[in-house]
Amino acid sequence: MRLCRTFIYSILTTLALAGCSKDEDRGPVYLEVNKNNISGKWELVKWNGEPLAEGTFMEIEFVRNDETFTMSQNFDSFQDIPHTVTGRYSLSTDVERGAVIDGVYDHDAGFWSHRYVISGLTSDSMVWTAYDSPDFTNEFRRAATNQ
C-alpha cells in the first residue's frame, strides 16, 4: 500500500512540475501562412527594418472570405488625416521562398510596389520581405481589438 501511495505521489508531483513550464521556454509557435491565419487587423511596427517615425502609422486589415484588405496610413498625407485605401490581395507559394502575398488597390491605383514573402508568422506578429529586394523588410504586430 505504501509503495502504491509513493508511486501515485511521484506521478502527481511530476505532472504538477510539468504543468508549471512556461510557453516562452518552448519558443514562439509559428503558424502556416494562409488566409485564415493572417486575417484581422495588423499594425506596421518596422518599415525597412527600422521603427516608424513618431506619429507615423500604417494599419492593414485582411478579410479572408473575399480576399480584400483595407489599409489606413499617414505616410503620404498629413499625420492627423490618414489616407485609407482598399483592394484585393492574394497568397501563393513559391517553392524556394515560401508564402508570397501581393495585392492590387481598388479605383485604378495599381499594384502594390512589391510582392512580399511572409515569414515568422505567429498569432501576434509577422515579417514581410520584399520578393525583389531581400534587404527590404517590414514587421507587423497584430492590432489590439476593441471588444
C-alpha positions as CSV (number, residue, x, y, z in Angstrom):
1,M,0.0,0.0,0.0
2,R,2.8,2.4,0.9
3,L,4.6,1.6,-2.4
4,C,1.4,2.4,-4.3
5,R,0.9,5.7,-2.4
6,T,4.6,6.7,-3.1
7,F,4.1,5.8,-6.8
8,I,0.9,7.9,-7.1
9,Y,2.6,10.8,-5.2
10,S,5.6,10.8,-7.6
11,I,3.3,10.8,-10.6
12,L,1.3,13.7,-9.3
13,T,4.5,15.6,-8.5
14,T,5.8,15.0,-12.0
15,L,2.5,16.2,-13.6
16,A,2.4,19.3,-11.4
17,L,6.0,20.2,-12.3
18,A,5.4,19.6,-16.0
19,G,2.3,21.9,-15.8
20,C,4.5,24.7,-14.5
21,S,6.7,25.0,-17.5
22,K,6.3,28.3,-19.4
23,D,5.3,28.6,-23.0
24,E,8.2,31.0,-23.5
25,D,10.6,28.1,-22.8
26,R,9.4,26.4,-25.9
27,G,9.9,29.5,-28.1
28,P,7.3,31.1,-30.5
29,V,4.7,28.9,-32.2
30,Y,4.9,29.6,-35.9
31,L,1.7,29.3,-38.0
32,E,1.1,28.3,-41.5
33,V,0.7,31.3,-43.7
34,N,-2.9,31.2,-45.0
35,K,-5.9,33.4,-45.3
36,N,-7.3,32.3,-42.0
37,N,-4.1,33.0,-40.0
38,I,-3.4,36.4,-41.5
39,S,-7.0,37.6,-41.3
40,G,-7.7,40.5,-39.0
41,K,-6.0,43.9,-38.3
42,W,-2.2,44.4,-38.3
43,E,-0.1,47.4,-37.4
44,L,3.2,48.1,-39.1
45,V,5.9,48.4,-36.4
46,K,9.1,48.4,-38.5
47,W,9.5,49.8,-42.0
48,N,12.5,48.7,-44.0
49,G,13.9,47.2,-40.7
50,E,13.6,50.5,-38.7
51,P,10.9,51.6,-36.2
52,L,8.4,54.0,-37.6
53,A,8.9,57.7,-37.0
54,E,6.9,59.1,-34.1
55,G,3.3,59.9,-35.2
56,T,3.5,57.7,-38.4
57,F,1.3,54.7,-38.7
58,M,0.0,52.1,-41.1
59,E,-2.7,49.5,-40.4
60,I,-3.9,46.9,-42.7
61,E,-6.9,44.6,-42.2
62,F,-7.3,41.4,-44.2
63,V,-10.7,39.8,-44.8
64,R,-10.2,36.1,-45.6
65,N,-13.5,35.3,-47.1
66,D,-13.3,37.7,-50.0
67,E,-9.5,38.3,-50.1
68,T,-9.9,42.0,-49.5
69,F,-7.9,44.5,-47.5
70,T,-8.4,48.0,-46.0
71,M,-5.2,50.0,-45.4
72,S,-5.1,53.2,-43.4
73,Q,-1.8,55.1,-43.2
74,N,-0.3,58.6,-42.9
75,F,3.0,58.0,-44.8
76,D,1.9,60.2,-47.7
77,S,-0.6,62.5,-46.0
78,F,-0.9,64.9,-43.1
79,Q,-0.3,63.0,-39.9
80,D,-3.7,63.9,-38.5
81,I,-5.5,63.0,-41.7
82,P,-4.9,59.3,-42.6
83,H,-5.2,58.0,-46.2
84,T,-7.4,54.9,-46.5
85,V,-7.4,52.6,-49.5
86,T,-9.0,49.3,-50.2
87,G,-8.2,46.4,-52.5
88,R,-7.7,42.7,-53.1
89,Y,-4.8,40.5,-52.0
90,S,-3.7,37.0,-52.9
91,L,-1.5,34.4,-51.4
92,S,0.7,32.0,-53.3
93,T,3.5,29.6,-52.5
94,D,7.0,29.9,-54.0
95,V,8.7,26.6,-53.8
96,E,12.0,28.2,-52.7
97,R,10.9,31.1,-50.6
98,G,7.5,30.1,-49.1
99,A,4.3,32.1,-48.8
100,V,4.1,35.2,-51.0
101,I,1.5,38.0,-50.7
102,D,0.7,40.6,-53.3
103,G,-2.2,43.0,-53.9
104,V,-3.9,45.4,-56.1
105,Y,-5.6,48.6,-54.9
106,D,-9.2,49.5,-55.9
107,H,-10.0,52.5,-58.0
108,D,-7.2,52.1,-60.6
109,A,-4.5,52.8,-58.1
110,G,-2.4,49.8,-59.3
111,F,-0.5,47.0,-57.8
112,W,1.5,47.1,-54.5
113,S,5.0,48.3,-55.0
114,H,6.3,44.8,-54.1
115,R,5.3,41.2,-53.7
116,Y,6.3,40.1,-50.2
117,V,7.5,36.8,-48.7
118,I,5.7,36.3,-45.3
119,S,7.8,34.6,-42.6
120,G,7.8,34.2,-38.9
121,L,4.0,34.3,-38.6
122,T,2.8,33.9,-35.1
123,S,-0.6,34.8,-33.6
124,D,0.9,38.2,-32.8
125,S,3.5,39.1,-35.4
126,M,4.8,38.5,-38.9
127,V,7.6,39.7,-41.2
128,W,7.3,40.7,-44.8
129,T,10.4,40.7,-47.1
130,A,10.2,42.3,-50.5
131,Y,10.4,39.5,-53.1
132,D,12.6,41.5,-55.4
133,S,14.7,43.2,-52.6
134,P,15.6,40.9,-49.7
135,D,17.0,43.7,-47.6
136,F,13.6,45.5,-47.5
137,T,11.7,44.0,-44.5
138,N,8.6,45.1,-42.7
139,E,7.4,43.8,-39.3
140,F,3.8,43.7,-38.3
141,R,2.1,43.3,-34.9
142,R,-1.5,42.1,-34.6
143,A,-3.6,45.2,-33.6
144,A,-5.5,45.2,-30.4
145,T,-9.2,44.7,-30.8
146,N,-11.8,46.7,-29.0
147,Q,-14.2,44.0,-27.8
